[in-house]
Amino acid sequence: MKKPIKLKLQKTIRVKPTKPFAFDPTFHKPDHFTSGDNYWEQGIRWQTWNWQGKPLGIKFSNNGTVENPLVEIKIYTKDKLTDGFVGSLIDEIKYLYNFNLDLSDFYNTFKKDDFLSPILKKWRGMRPGL
């Protein structure tokens, strides 16, 4: 077993996903098998990440609402990070968690459906993803 690595906060980024965006159901899917490399509590997800060969700790925090979303991303590592590294990591996070997914057509199509509308109301803003 490898020794633990001491990580320091290197960068804080705030990302504004398209609305609606529901933080908790996007970041915590309890029916998925847990992998031991992440921890979730309401409004916060901690995640280990290996990006471009660098071990990272990432803390996602919900700083917004479903209709006015804002996600704070804190990146921890032992070394300083370049802007290019951070930019490519944030692009990957946006892709994996579907931060830019526009669900408006989907919601408009099914908002009056007797079966789906209650489910869509409950899970409004949830994104597919990890």
CNS distance restraints for C-alpha pairs under 8 A (distance, minus, plus):
assign (resid   5 and name CA) (resid  78 and name CA) 7.73 0.50 0.50
assign (resid   6 and name CA) (resid  77 and name CA) 7.74 0.50 0.50
assign (resid   6 and name CA) (resid  78 and name CA) 6.57 0.50 0.50
assign (resid   7 and name CA) (resid  56 and name CA) 7.70 0.50 0.50
assign (resid   7 and name CA) (resid  57 and name CA) 7.36 0.50 0.50
assign (resid   7 and name CA) (resid  76 and name CA) 5.45 0.50 0.50
assign (resid   7 and name CA) (resid  77 and name CA) 4.49 0.50 0.50
assign (resid   7 and name CA) (resid  78 and name CA) 4.71 0.50 0.50
assign (resid   8 and name CA) (resid  76 and name CA) 5.05 0.50 0.50
assign (resid   8 and name CA) (resid  77 and name CA) 5.37 0.50 0.50
assign (resid   8 and name CA) (resid  78 and name CA) 5.63 0.50 0.50
assign (resid   9 and name CA) (resid  74 and name CA) 6.89 0.50 0.50
assign (resid   9 and name CA) (resid  75 and name CA) 5.94 0.50 0.50
assign (resid   9 and name CA) (resid  76 and name CA) 4.31 0.50 0.50
assign (resid   9 and name CA) (resid  77 and name CA) 6.60 0.50 0.50
assign (resid  10 and name CA) (resid  74 and name CA) 7.70 0.50 0.50
assign (resid  10 and name CA) (resid  75 and name CA) 5.87 0.50 0.50
assign (resid  10 and name CA) (resid  76 and name CA) 5.52 0.50 0.50
assign (resid  10 and name CA) (resid  77 and name CA) 6.55 0.50 0.50
assign (resid  10 and name CA) (resid  79 and name CA) 7.75 0.50 0.50
assign (resid  10 and name CA) (resid  80 and name CA) 6.25 0.50 0.50
assign (resid  10 and name CA) (resid  81 and name CA) 6.94 0.50 0.50
assign (resid  11 and name CA) (resid  74 and name CA) 5.86 0.50 0.50
assign (resid  11 and name CA) (resid  75 and name CA) 5.27 0.50 0.50
assign (resid  11 and name CA) (resid  76 and name CA) 7.22 0.50 0.50
assign (resid  11 and name CA) (resid  81 and name CA) 7.88 0.50 0.50
assign (resid  12 and name CA) (resid  72 and name CA) 6.96 0.50 0.50
assign (resid  12 and name CA) (resid  73 and name CA) 5.66 0.50 0.50
assign (resid  12 and name CA) (resid  74 and name CA) 4.47 0.50 0.50
assign (resid  12 and name CA) (resid  75 and name CA) 6.35 0.50 0.50
assign (resid  13 and name CA) (resid  72 and name CA) 5.82 0.50 0.50
assign (resid  13 and name CA) (resid  73 and name CA) 5.15 0.50 0.50
assign (resid  13 and name CA) (resid  74 and name CA) 6.49 0.50 0.50
assign (resid  14 and name CA) (resid  70 and name CA) 6.64 0.50 0.50
assign (resid  14 and name CA) (resid  71 and name CA) 5.62 0.50 0.50
assign (resid  14 and name CA) (resid  72 and name CA) 4.43 0.50 0.50
assign (resid  14 and name CA) (resid  73 and name CA) 6.08 0.50 0.50
assign (resid  15 and name CA) (resid  70 and name CA) 5.78 0.50 0.50
assign (resid  15 and name CA) (resid  71 and name CA) 5.21 0.50 0.50
assign (resid  15 and name CA) (resid  72 and name CA) 6.39 0.50 0.50
assign (resid  15 and name CA) (resid  73 and name CA) 7.58 0.50 0.50
assign (resid  16 and name CA) (resid  69 and name CA) 5.79 0.50 0.50
assign (resid  16 and name CA) (resid  70 and name CA) 4.64 0.50 0.50
assign (resid  16 and name CA) (resid  71 and name CA) 6.31 0.50 0.50
assign (resid  16 and name CA) (resid  99 and name CA) 7.79 0.50 0.50
assign (resid  17 and name CA) (resid  21 and name CA) 6.60 0.50 0.50
assign (resid  17 and name CA) (resid  69 and name CA) 6.06 0.50 0.50
assign (resid  17 and name CA) (resid  70 and name CA) 6.67 0.50 0.50
assign (resid  17 and name CA) (resid  71 and name CA) 7.60 0.50 0.50
assign (resid  17 and name CA) (resid  99 and name CA) 4.54 0.50 0.50
assign (resid  17 and name CA) (resid 100 and name CA) 5.75 0.50 0.50
assign (resid  18 and name CA) (resid  69 and name CA) 7.42 0.50 0.50
assign (resid  18 and name CA) (resid  99 and name CA) 6.22 0.50 0.50
assign (resid  18 and name CA) (resid 100 and name CA) 5.31 0.50 0.50
assign (resid  18 and name CA) (resid 101 and name CA) 6.61 0.50 0.50
assign (resid  18 and name CA) (resid 102 and name CA) 6.62 0.50 0.50
assign (resid  19 and name CA) (resid  66 and name CA) 6.68 0.50 0.50
assign (resid  19 and name CA) (resid  67 and name CA) 5.53 0.50 0.50
assign (resid  19 and name CA) (resid  68 and name CA) 6.62 0.50 0.50
assign (resid  19 and name CA) (resid  69 and name CA) 6.51 0.50 0.50
assign (resid  19 and name CA) (resid 102 and name CA) 7.69 0.50 0.50
assign (resid  19 and name CA) (resid 125 and name CA) 7.02 0.50 0.50
assign (resid  20 and name CA) (resid  66 and name CA) 5.10 0.50 0.50
assign (resid  20 and name CA) (resid  67 and name CA) 5.03 0.50 0.50
assign (resid  20 and name CA) (resid  68 and name CA) 7.43 0.50 0.50
assign (resid  20 and name CA) (resid  69 and name CA) 7.28 0.50 0.50
assign (resid  20 and name CA) (resid 103 and name CA) 7.93 0.50 0.50
assign (resid  20 and name CA) (resid 124 and name CA) 6.82 0.50 0.50
assign (resid  20 and name CA) (resid 125 and name CA) 4.51 0.50 0.50
assign (resid  21 and name CA) (resid  26 and name CA) 7.99 0.50 0.50
assign (resid  21 and name CA) (resid  65 and name CA) 7.55 0.50 0.50
assign (resid  21 and name CA) (resid  66 and name CA) 4.80 0.50 0.50
assign (resid  21 and name CA) (resid  67 and name CA) 6.82 0.50 0.50
assign (resid  21 and name CA) (resid  68 and name CA) 7.94 0.50 0.50
assign (resid  21 and name CA) (resid  69 and name CA) 5.96 0.50 0.50
assign (resid  21 and name CA) (resid  99 and name CA) 7.87 0.50 0.50
assign (resid  21 and name CA) (resid 124 and name CA) 7.44 0.50 0.50
assign (resid  21 and name CA) (resid 125 and name CA) 3.98 0.50 0.50
assign (resid  21 and name CA) (resid 126 and name CA) 6.12 0.50 0.50
assign (resid  21 and name CA) (resid 127 and name CA) 7.31 0.50 0.50
assign (resid  22 and name CA) (resid  26 and name CA) 6.14 0.50 0.50
assign (resid  22 and name CA) (resid  65 and name CA) 7.37 0.50 0.50
assign (resid  22 and name CA) (resid  66 and name CA) 5.08 0.50 0.50
assign (resid  22 and name CA) (resid  69 and name CA) 7.81 0.50 0.50
assign (resid  22 and name CA) (resid 123 and name CA) 7.69 0.50 0.50
assign (resid  22 and name CA) (resid 124 and name CA) 6.74 0.50 0.50
assign (resid  22 and name CA) (resid 125 and name CA) 4.43 0.50 0.50
assign (resid  22 and name CA) (resid 126 and name CA) 4.99 0.50 0.50
assign (resid  22 and name CA) (resid 127 and name CA) 7.54 0.50 0.50
assign (resid  23 and name CA) (resid  27 and name CA) 6.09 0.50 0.50
assign (resid  23 and name CA) (resid  43 and name CA) 6.86 0.50 0.50
assign (resid  23 and name CA) (resid  62 and name CA) 6.20 0.50 0.50
assign (resid  23 and name CA) (resid  66 and name CA) 7.56 0.50 0.50
assign (resid  23 and name CA) (resid  71 and name CA) 7.99 0.50 0.50
assign (resid  23 and name CA) (resid 125 and name CA) 7.95 0.50 0.50
assign (resid  23 and name CA) (resid 126 and name CA) 7.26 0.50 0.50
assign (resid  24 and name CA) (resid  28 and name CA) 5.62 0.50 0.50
assign (resid  24 and name CA) (resid  42 and name CA) 6.43 0.50 0.50
assign (resid  24 and name CA) (resid  43 and name CA) 6.11 0.50 0.50
assign (resid  24 and name CA) (resid  44 and name CA) 7.91 0.50 0.50
assign (resid  25 and name CA) (resid  29 and name CA) 6.27 0.50 0.50
assign (resid  25 and name CA) (resid 123 and name CA) 7.44 0.50 0.50
assign (resid  25 and name CA) (resid 126 and name CA) 5.47 0.50 0.50
assign (resid  25 and name CA) (resid 127 and name CA) 7.60 0.50 0.50
assign (resid  26 and name CA) (resid  97 and name CA) 7.25 0.50 0.50
assign (resid  26 and name CA) (resid 125 and name CA) 7.96 0.50 0.50
assign (resid  26 and name CA) (resid 126 and name CA) 4.97 0.50 0.50
assign (resid  26 and name CA) (resid 127 and name CA) 5.11 0.50 0.50
assign (resid  26 and name CA) (resid 128 and name CA) 6.76 0.50 0.50
assign (resid  26 and name CA) (resid 129 and name CA) 7.08 0.50 0.50
assign (resid  27 and name CA) (resid  40 and name CA) 7.95 0.50 0.50
assign (resid  27 and name CA) (resid  45 and name CA) 6.90 0.50 0.50
assign (resid  27 and name CA) (resid  97 and name CA) 7.79 0.50 0.50
assign (resid  27 and name CA) (resid 130 and name CA) 7.50 0.50 0.50
assign (resid  28 and name CA) (resid  40 and name CA) 6.68 0.50 0.50
assign (resid  28 and name CA) (resid  45 and name CA) 7.90 0.50 0.50
assign (resid  30 and name CA) (resid  34 and name CA) 7.97 0.50 0.50
assign (resid  34 and name CA) (resid  38 and name CA) 7.99 0.50 0.50
assign (resid  37 and name CA) (resid  47 and name CA) 6.08 0.50 0.50
assign (resid  37 and name CA) (resid  48 and name CA) 5.54 0.50 0.50
assign (resid  38 and name CA) (resid  45 and name CA) 7.12 0.50 0.50
assign (resid  38 and name CA) (resid  46 and name CA) 5.40 0.50 0.50
assign (resid  38 and name CA) (resid  47 and name CA) 4.35 0.50 0.50
assign (resid  38 and name CA) (resid  48 and name CA) 6.29 0.50 0.50
assign (resid  39 and name CA) (resid  45 and name CA) 5.76 0.50 0.50
assign (resid  39 and name CA) (resid  46 and name CA) 5.13 0.50 0.50
assign (resid  39 and name CA) (resid  47 and name CA) 6.64 0.50 0.50
assign (resid  40 and name CA) (resid  44 and name CA) 5.87 0.50 0.50
assign (resid  40 and name CA) (resid  45 and name CA) 4.40 0.50 0.50
assign (resid  40 and name CA) (resid  46 and name CA) 6.32 0.50 0.50
assign (resid  41 and name CA) (resid  45 and name CA) 6.46 0.50 0.50
assign (resid  43 and name CA) (resid  61 and name CA) 5.71 0.50 0.50
assign (resid  43 and name CA) (resid  62 and name CA) 4.98 0.50 0.50
assign (resid  44 and name CA) (resid  59 and name CA) 7.03 0.50 0.50
assign (resid  44 and name CA) (resid  60 and name CA) 5.60 0.50 0.50
assign (resid  44 and name CA) (resid  61 and name CA) 4.59 0.50 0.50
assign (resid  44 and name CA) (resid  62 and name CA) 6.42 0.50 0.50
assign (resid  45 and name CA) (resid  59 and name CA) 5.78 0.50 0.50
assign (resid  45 and name CA) (resid  60 and name CA) 5.11 0.50 0.50
assign (resid  45 and name CA) (resid  61 and name CA) 6.66 0.50 0.50
assign (resid  46 and name CA) (resid  57 and name CA) 7.18 0.50 0.50
assign (resid  46 and name CA) (resid  58 and name CA) 5.71 0.50 0.50
assign (resid  46 and name CA) (resid  59 and name CA) 4.50 0.50 0.50
assign (resid  46 and name CA) (resid  60 and name CA) 6.35 0.50 0.50
assign (resid  47 and name CA) (resid  57 and name CA) 5.89 0.50 0.50
assign (resid  47 and name CA) (resid  58 and name CA) 5.14 0.50 0.50
assign (resid  47 and name CA) (resid  59 and name CA) 6.40 0.50 0.50
assign (resid  48 and name CA) (resid  55 and name CA) 7.40 0.50 0.50
assign (resid  48 and name CA) (resid  56 and name CA) 5.77 0.50 0.50
assign (resid  48 and name CA) (resid  57 and name CA) 4.66 0.50 0.50
assign (resid  48 and name CA) (resid  58 and name CA) 6.17 0.50 0.50
assign (resid  49 and name CA) (resid  55 and name CA) 5.99 0.50 0.50
assign (resid  49 and name CA) (resid  56 and name CA) 5.00 0.50 0.50
assign (resid  49 and name CA) (resid  57 and name CA) 6.13 0.50 0.50
assign (resid  49 and name CA) (resid  58 and name CA) 7.08 0.50 0.50
assign (resid  50 and name CA) (resid  54 and name CA) 5.39 0.50 0.50
assign (resid  50 and name CA) (resid  55 and name CA) 4.55 0.50 0.50
assign (resid  50 and name CA) (resid  56 and name CA) 5.86 0.50 0.50
assign (resid  51 and name CA) (resid  55 and name CA) 6.64 0.50 0.50
assign (resid  51 and name CA) (resid  56 and name CA) 7.26 0.50 0.50
assign (resid  51 and name CA) (resid  89 and name CA) 7.09 0.50 0.50
assign (resid  54 and name CA) (resid  77 and name CA) 7.83 0.50 0.50
assign (resid  55 and name CA) (resid  77 and name CA) 6.68 0.50 0.50
assign (resid  56 and name CA) (resid  75 and name CA) 6.79 0.50 0.50
assign (resid  56 and name CA) (resid  76 and name CA) 5.63 0.50 0.50
assign (resid  56 and name CA) (resid  77 and name CA) 5.06 0.50 0.50
assign (resid  57 and name CA) (resid  75 and name CA) 6.01 0.50 0.50
assign (resid  57 and name CA) (resid  76 and name CA) 4.85 0.50 0.50
assign (resid  57 and name CA) (resid  77 and name CA) 6.46 0.50 0.50
assign (resid  58 and name CA) (resid  73 and name CA) 6.77 0.50 0.50
assign (resid  58 and name CA) (resid  74 and name CA) 5.62 0.50 0.50
assign (resid  58 and name CA) (resid  75 and name CA) 4.79 0.50 0.50
assign (resid  58 and name CA) (resid  76 and name CA) 6.09 0.50 0.50
assign (resid  59 and name CA) (resid  72 and name CA) 7.91 0.50 0.50
assign (resid  59 and name CA) (resid  73 and name CA) 5.71 0.50 0.50
assign (resid  59 and name CA) (resid  74 and name CA) 5.07 0.50 0.50
assign (resid  59 and name CA) (resid  75 and name CA) 6.71 0.50 0.50
assign (resid  60 and name CA) (resid  71 and name CA) 6.58 0.50 0.50
assign (resid  60 and name CA) (resid  72 and name CA) 5.71 0.50 0.50
assign (resid  60 and name CA) (resid  73 and name CA) 4.74 0.50 0.50
assign (resid  60 and name CA) (resid  74 and name CA) 6.59 0.50 0.50
assign (resid  61 and name CA) (resid  71 and name CA) 5.67 0.50 0.50
assign (resid  61 and name CA) (resid  72 and name CA) 5.07 0.50 0.50
assign (resid  61 and name CA) (resid  73 and name CA) 6.57 0.50 0.50
assign (resid  62 and name CA) (resid  69 and name CA) 7.85 0.50 0.50
assign (resid  62 and name CA) (resid  70 and name CA) 6.40 0.50 0.50
assign (resid  62 and name CA) (resid  71 and name CA) 5.02 0.50 0.50
assign (resid  62 and name CA) (resid  72 and name CA) 6.52 0.50 0.50
assign (resid  63 and name CA) (resid  69 and name CA) 7.20 0.50 0.50
assign (resid  63 and name CA) (resid  70 and name CA) 5.13 0.50 0.50
assign (resid  63 and name CA) (resid  71 and name CA) 5.58 0.50 0.50
assign (resid  63 and name CA) (resid  72 and name CA) 6.48 0.50 0.50
assign (resid  64 and name CA) (resid  68 and name CA) 5.70 0.50 0.50
assign (resid  64 and name CA) (resid  69 and name CA) 4.39 0.50 0.50
assign (resid  64 and name CA) (resid  70 and name CA) 4.50 0.50 0.50
assign (resid  64 and name CA) (resid  71 and name CA) 6.88 0.50 0.50
assign (resid  65 and name CA) (resid  69 and name CA) 4.89 0.50 0.50
assign (resid  65 and name CA) (resid  70 and name CA) 7.27 0.50 0.50
assign (resid  66 and name CA) (resid 124 and name CA) 7.82 0.50 0.50
assign (resid  66 and name CA) (resid 125 and name CA) 6.37 0.50 0.50
assign (resid  81 and name CA) (resid  85 and name CA) 6.35 0.50 0.50
assign (resid  81 and name CA) (resid  86 and name CA) 6.68 0.50 0.50
assign (resid  82 and name CA) (resid  86 and name CA) 6.36 0.50 0.50
assign (resid  83 and name CA) (resid  87 and name CA) 5.94 0.50 0.50
assign (resid  84 and name CA) (resid  88 and name CA) 6.15 0.50 0.50
assign (resid  85 and name CA) (resid  89 and name CA) 6.20 0.50 0.50
assign (resid  86 and name CA) (resid  90 and name CA) 6.11 0.50 0.50
assign (resid  87 and name CA) (resid  91 and name CA) 6.17 0.50 0.50
assign (resid  88 and name CA) (resid  92 and name CA) 6.27 0.50 0.50
assign (resid  89 and name CA) (resid  93 and name CA) 6.24 0.50 0.50
assign (resid  90 and name CA) (resid  94 and name CA) 6.11 0.50 0.50
assign (resid  91 and name CA) (resid  95 and name CA) 6.24 0.50 0.50
assign (resid  92 and name CA) (resid  96 and name CA) 6.06 0.50 0.50
assign (resid  93 and name CA) (resid  97 and name CA) 6.01 0.50 0.50
assign (resid  94 and name CA) (resid  98 and name CA) 5.63 0.50 0.50
assign (resid  94 and name CA) (resid  99 and name CA) 4.84 0.50 0.50
assign (resid  94 and name CA) (resid 100 and name CA) 6.84 0.50 0.50
assign (resid  95 and name CA) (resid  99 and name CA) 6.65 0.50 0.50
assign (resid  95 and name CA) (resid 100 and name CA) 7.60 0.50 0.50
assign (resid  96 and name CA) (resid 129 and name CA) 5.89 0.50 0.50
assign (resid  96 and name CA) (resid 130 and name CA) 6.73 0.50 0.50
assign (resid  97 and name CA) (resid 127 and name CA) 6.86 0.50 0.50
assign (resid  97 and name CA) (resid 128 and name CA) 6.93 0.50 0.50
assign (resid  97 and name CA) (resid 129 and name CA) 5.04 0.50 0.50
assign (resid  97 and name CA) (resid 130 and name CA) 6.72 0.50 0.50
assign (resid  98 and name CA) (resid 127 and name CA) 6.25 0.50 0.50
assign (resid  98 and name CA) (resid 128 and name CA) 6.88 0.50 0.50
assign (resid  98 and name CA) (resid 129 and name CA) 6.73 0.50 0.50
assign (resid  99 and name CA) (resid 127 and name CA) 7.90 0.50 0.50
assign (resid 101 and name CA) (resid 127 and name CA) 7.79 0.50 0.50
assign (resid 103 and name CA) (resid 107 and name CA) 6.23 0.50 0.50
assign (resid 104 and name CA) (resid 108 and name CA) 6.01 0.50 0.50
assign (resid 105 and name CA) (resid 109 and name CA) 5.97 0.50 0.50
assign (resid 106 and name CA) (resid 110 and name CA) 6.37 0.50 0.50
assign (resid 107 and name CA) (resid 111 and name CA) 5.50 0.50 0.50
assign (resid 107 and name CA) (resid 120 and name CA) 7.47 0.50 0.50
assign (resid 110 and name CA) (resid 116 and name CA) 6.52 0.50 0.50
assign (resid 110 and name CA) (resid 117 and name CA) 6.36 0.50 0.50
assign (resid 111 and name CA) (resid 116 and name CA) 7.39 0.50 0.50
assign (resid 111 and name CA) (resid 117 and name CA) 5.06 0.50 0.50
assign (resid 111 and name CA) (resid 120 and name CA) 7.48 0.50 0.50
assign (resid 112 and name CA) (resid 116 and name CA) 7.97 0.50 0.50
assign (resid 112 and name CA) (resid 117 and name CA) 5.97 0.50 0.50
assign (resid 113 and name CA) (resid 117 and name CA) 5.37 0.50 0.50
assign (resid 114 and name CA) (resid 118 and name CA) 7.62 0.50 0.50
assign (resid 115 and name CA) (resid 119 and name CA) 7.64 0.50 0.50
assign (resid 116 and name CA) (resid 120 and name CA) 6.05 0.50 0.50
assign (resid 117 and name CA) (resid 121 and name CA) 6.06 0.50 0.50
assign (resid 118 and name CA) (resid 122 and name CA) 6.30 0.50 0.50
assign (resid 119 and name CA) (resid 123 and name CA) 6.17 0.50 0.50
assign (resid 120 and name CA) (resid 124 and name CA) 5.33 0.50 0.50
